Amino acid sequence: MKRFLLEITDELDAAIAAAVGDKSRNAAIEDWLWRIGDVKQAAKAKSIERTQRLGRGRPKKSE
């Protein structure tokens, strides 16, 4: 998982906040990005497959 800083307008932030629904903001944005044709094509060209996103918080320790 990577983190990066993204600067967006207040208007786009408000639109994202209204659109996320019951998902976390990060999970919703990641889902939207995977739907973009340019992202899909680039992933396919590099043989990158979408992995399952981990839930919020720290992963549970294995027993």
Summary of the structure (lengths in Angstrom):
residues: 63
radius of gyration: 14.4
end to end distance: 23.1
largest distance: 45.7
contacts: 85
relative contact order: 0.10
helix: 48%
strand: 0%
